[in-house]
Amino acid sequence: MDFKSTQSIYRQIVNWVFEQILSGAWQPGERAKSVRELAVAFEVNPNTVMRSYEYLQNQDIITNKRGIGYFVNEDAPDKIRALRKKEFLEEEVPEFLKNMRLLGITMEEVEAMAK
């Protein structure tokens, strides 16, 4: 993974897991990669991956089955979409609207681009 400096590494790993689940690479009910596997793959400290997995557990995206590993929850795709939608509406849309206003872009221009 090519980490960006604008966001913490653990959040970038969380977003990567979100993409794996939403793309179908990780199916609901399926075992997720272990903390160690991801730490080696991303060349990061296992504690960073553990922080990502703790966040995912707190959001009820994955579940830890002691001694077996982490598993993707059945409703994970729906929960991820809801989380991303909320973040998009609270963080990105206000910035987008501010830039529209500053640049004098009309909603009609945006609609024309969307078509």
C-alpha positions in Angstrom: 0.0 0.0 0.0 1.2 3.5 -0.8 0.3 5.4 2.3 -0.7 9.1 2.1 0.5 11.6 4.6 -2.9 13.3 4.8 -4.5 10.5 6.8 -3.3 8.2 9.6 -2.0 4.8 8.6 -4.5 2.9 10.7 -7.4 4.8 9.0 -5.9 4.0 5.6 -5.8 0.3 6.6 -9.5 0.6 7.7 -10.4 2.1 4.4 -8.5 -0.7 2.6 -10.5 -3.3 4.6 -13.7 -1.4 3.7 -12.8 -1.7 0.0 -12.0 -5.4 0.3 -15.5 -6.0 1.8 -17.4 -3.7 -0.6 -15.6 -5.2 -3.6 -16.5 -8.7 -2.5 -12.8 -9.8 -2.0 -13.8 -10.4 1.7 -17.2 -12.0 1.9 -19.5 -11.7 5.0 -18.9 -14.6 7.3 -15.4 -15.2 5.9 -12.2 -15.1 7.9 -10.3 -11.8 7.5 -6.5 -11.7 7.2 -4.7 -11.9 10.5 -3.1 -8.9 12.1 0.3 -10.4 11.4 -0.5 -11.1 7.7 -1.5 -7.5 7.1 1.4 -6.1 9.1 3.8 -8.0 6.9 1.9 -7.2 3.7 1.8 -3.4 4.5 5.2 -3.3 6.2 3.8 -1.7 9.3 3.9 -2.4 13.0 1.3 -5.1 14.1 0.0 -2.6 16.7 -1.1 -0.3 13.8 -3.1 -3.1 12.2 -4.4 -4.0 15.7 -5.6 -0.4 16.1 -7.4 -0.7 12.7 -9.0 -4.0 13.7 -10.1 -2.5 17.0 -11.8 0.3 15.1 -13.5 -2.2 12.8 -14.7 -4.2 15.8 -16.1 -1.1 17.5 -18.0 -0.3 14.3 -19.3 -3.9 14.2 -17.7 -4.6 10.9 -15.6 -7.6 12.0 -15.7 -9.9 15.0 -12.9 -11.7 16.8 -13.5 -15.3 17.5 -10.9 -16.1 20.2 -8.2 -18.5 19.0 -9.6 -18.6 15.4 -9.3 -15.1 14.1 -11.3 -12.2 12.8 -14.4 -12.7 10.7 -16.4 -10.3 8.5 -19.9 -9.7 10.0 -22.9 -10.6 7.8 -24.1 -7.0 7.7 -20.7 -5.4 7.2 -21.3 -4.1 3.7 -24.4 -2.2 4.8 -22.7 -0.8 7.9 -19.7 0.3 5.8 -21.9 2.1 3.3 -23.7 3.8 6.1 -20.4 4.9 7.7 -19.0 6.1 4.4 -22.2 8.0 3.5 -22.2 9.7 6.9 -18.5 10.7 6.5 -19.1 11.9 3.0 -22.1 14.0 3.9 -20.4 15.5 7.0 -16.9 16.0 5.7 -16.7 16.1 1.9 -20.0 17.7 0.8 -19.5 20.8 2.9 -16.0 21.3 1.5 -17.3 20.7 -2.0 -20.1 23.2 -1.5 -17.7 25.8 -0.1 -15.5 25.4 -3.2 -18.5 25.7 -5.5 -19.4 28.9 -3.8 -15.9 30.3 -3.9 -15.4 29.4 -7.6 -18.9 30.5 -8.6 -19.9 27.1 -9.9 -23.7 26.6 -10.2 -25.6 23.5 -9.4 -26.6 23.4 -13.1 -23.0 23.1 -14.1 -22.5 20.2 -11.7 -25.6 18.5 -12.9 -24.4 18.9 -16.5 -21.0 17.3 -15.6 -22.8 14.4 -13.9 -24.7 13.5 -17.0 
